[in-house]
Amino acid sequence: MQLIDLLETCLSSDKFTFVPHLSAIAQMLARAIADSNPEMKQKAALFAGRLCRELPNNVGIYMQATV
């Protein structure tokens, strides 16, 4: 869950640093959402939603498999 907190901080400071790494981030989020811990699922899903709202023109193709 600390990784999601770190990603939240990075997204707040400069969202465009995520663009070159969206594939890896989407894969990581997919694994976090599939986790058995309900807190992790919720935190990862909230972050995925925020990422999609912040970068709507960039994340579509990567987040399809995640959602």
C-alpha positions as a printed NumPy array, in Angstrom:
array([[  0.   ,   0.   ,   0.   ],
       [  2.977,   2.275,   0.448],
       [  3.706,   1.986,  -3.255],
       [  0.239,   3.317,  -4.085],
       [  0.843,   6.198,  -1.644],
       [  4.116,   6.971,  -3.405],
       [  2.412,   6.881,  -6.805],
       [ -0.279,   9.254,  -5.481],
       [  2.426,  11.705,  -4.431],
       [  4.162,  11.457,  -7.807],
       [  0.869,  11.953,  -9.643],
       [  0.174,  15.075,  -7.602],
       [  3.583,  16.574,  -8.313],
       [  3.911,  15.853, -12.066],
       [  1.374,  13.637, -13.8  ],
       [  3.24 ,  13.596, -17.123],
       [  6.122,  11.574, -15.654],
       [  3.736,   8.596, -15.755],
       [  3.203,   8.684, -19.521],
       [  6.331,   6.736, -20.565],
       [  5.66 ,   4.123, -17.861],
       [  1.914,   3.592, -18.249],
       [  2.233,  -0.007, -19.392],
       [  4.193,  -1.058, -16.303],
       [  1.956,   0.97 , -13.989],
       [ -1.194,  -0.578, -15.471],
       [  0.239,  -4.072, -14.981],
       [  1.153,  -3.253, -11.386],
       [ -2.329,  -1.875, -10.732],
       [ -3.921,  -4.994, -12.236],
       [ -1.94 ,  -7.173,  -9.811],
       [ -2.811,  -4.903,  -6.881],
       [ -6.507,  -4.97 ,  -7.761],
       [ -6.378,  -8.784,  -7.95 ],
       [ -4.851,  -8.932,  -4.443],
       [ -6.89 , -10.699,  -1.759],
       [ -6.558,  -7.748,   0.643],
       [ -9.712,  -5.588,   0.294],
       [ -7.867,  -2.437,   1.4  ],
       [ -5.295,  -2.913,  -1.352],
       [ -8.025,  -3.47 ,  -3.933],
       [ -9.806,  -0.285,  -2.915],
       [ -6.658,   1.828,  -2.805],
       [ -5.441,   0.542,  -6.181],
       [ -8.851,   1.059,  -7.783],
       [ -9.067,   4.614,  -6.456],
       [ -5.604,   5.367,  -7.798],
       [ -6.45 ,   3.816, -11.177],
       [ -9.537,   6.025, -11.383],
       [ -7.553,   9.127, -10.488],
       [ -4.869,   8.27 , -13.034],
       [ -7.542,   7.873, -15.724],
       [ -9.052,  11.251, -14.854],
       [ -5.654,  12.981, -14.812],
       [ -4.421,  11.51 , -18.115],
       [ -7.573,  10.674, -20.106],
       [ -5.858,  10.856, -23.507],
       [ -2.98 ,   8.578, -22.546],
       [ -4.2  ,   5.741, -20.336],
       [ -7.089,   4.253, -22.312],
       [ -5.215,   1.525, -24.145],
       [ -3.266,   0.495, -21.03 ],
       [ -6.116,   0.492, -18.54 ],
       [ -8.496,  -1.621, -20.642],
       [ -6.908,  -4.832, -19.398],
       [ -6.648,  -3.521, -15.846],
       [-10.33 ,  -2.764, -15.483]])
